[in-house]
């Protein structure tokens, strides 16, 4: 069982990035999915969660800029990030969970320069 994030990098403020999270060993469409981030010296925070029933959560500071999606055929979750700000700089992690278990990836670094 594995989740592998990719797509991070260095981008200028105002730019866009799309993060990917490929799952193996289990089927994502049976799980809730989410993206979290952690900046140096700060606690990990959720930036997007998508429940199996379709409800999606975004905190106010990314609402309208970030979009979570999943491609069940590719068993992959995406996070489209637009209008990036320096304060979005962090390591980004994906996670998948159901009522019995939760899985997480190793993260991908996003750095936004001003």
C-alpha positions in Angstrom: 0.0 0.0 0.0 1.5 3.3 -1.0 0.7 6.9 -1.8 3.3 8.8 -3.8 3.0 12.6 -4.3 4.6 14.5 -7.1 4.4 17.8 -8.9 5.9 20.1 -6.3 8.6 22.7 -7.2 9.5 26.3 -7.2 7.0 28.8 -8.6 6.6 32.5 -8.6 3.8 34.2 -6.7 0.6 34.2 -8.9 1.7 31.0 -10.6 0.1 27.5 -10.6 1.0 24.0 -9.8 -0.8 20.7 -10.0 0.1 18.1 -7.4 -0.5 14.4 -8.0 -0.9 11.6 -5.6 -0.8 8.1 -7.1 -2.1 5.2 -5.0 -1.1 1.6 -5.2 -2.2 -1.5 -3.3 -5.7 -0.2 -2.7 -8.5 1.5 -4.7 -9.0 5.2 -4.0 -12.6 5.4 -4.9 -13.5 3.6 -1.7 -11.8 6.2 0.4 -12.0 9.8 1.5 -9.1 11.8 0.2 -7.3 14.9 1.3 -4.3 17.2 0.9 -2.5 18.6 3.9 0.5 20.9 4.2 3.1 21.7 6.8 5.4 24.7 6.8 8.5 24.9 8.9 7.6 25.6 12.5 3.9 25.3 11.9 1.4 22.5 12.5 0.1 20.4 9.7 -3.1 21.7 8.3 -5.7 20.5 5.8 -6.0 22.3 2.5 -8.6 20.1 0.9 -10.7 17.1 1.8 -13.1 15.1 -0.4 -15.4 12.6 1.2 -16.8 9.6 -0.5 -20.3 11.2 -0.5 -19.0 14.1 -2.5 -18.7 16.8 0.1 -15.5 18.8 -0.3 -13.8 21.0 2.3 -11.5 23.9 1.7 -10.2 26.3 4.4 -10.9 30.0 3.7 -7.2 30.8 2.8 -7.3 28.5 -0.2 -10.9 28.5 -1.2 -11.3 29.6 -4.8 -7.6 29.0 -5.5 -7.2 25.2 -4.8 -9.2 22.4 -6.3 -9.1 18.7 -5.3 -10.1 16.0 -7.8 -9.7 12.3 -8.3 -9.3 10.1 -11.4 -10.5 6.7 -10.4 -9.3 5.1 -13.6 -5.7 6.3 -12.8 -6.2 5.7 -9.0 -4.8 9.2 -8.6 -5.7 12.3 -6.6 -4.9 15.8 -7.8 -4.6 19.2 -6.2 -4.8 22.1 -8.7 -3.3 25.2 -7.1 -3.7 28.6 -8.7 -2.8 32.2 -7.7 -0.1 30.8 -5.4 1.2 33.0 -2.6 4.5 32.9 -0.7 2.5 31.7 2.4 1.5 28.6 0.5 5.1 27.4 0.8 5.1 24.1 2.6 5.5 20.4 2.2 2.3 19.0 0.8 1.0 15.5 1.7 -1.9 13.5 0.5 -3.9 11.1 2.6 -6.7 8.5 2.1 -8.9 7.0 4.8 -12.0 5.0 5.5 -13.6 3.9 8.7 -10.9 1.4 9.5 -7.6 2.7 8.2 -5.7 5.7 6.9 -2.8 6.0 4.5 -0.4 8.9 3.9 2.4 9.8 1.5 5.9 11.2 2.0 5.1 14.6 0.7 6.2 17.0 -2.0 7.7 20.4 -1.5 6.1 23.6 -2.9 8.0 26.8 -2.7 6.4 30.1 -3.8 8.8 33.0 -4.4 7.7 36.6 -4.0 
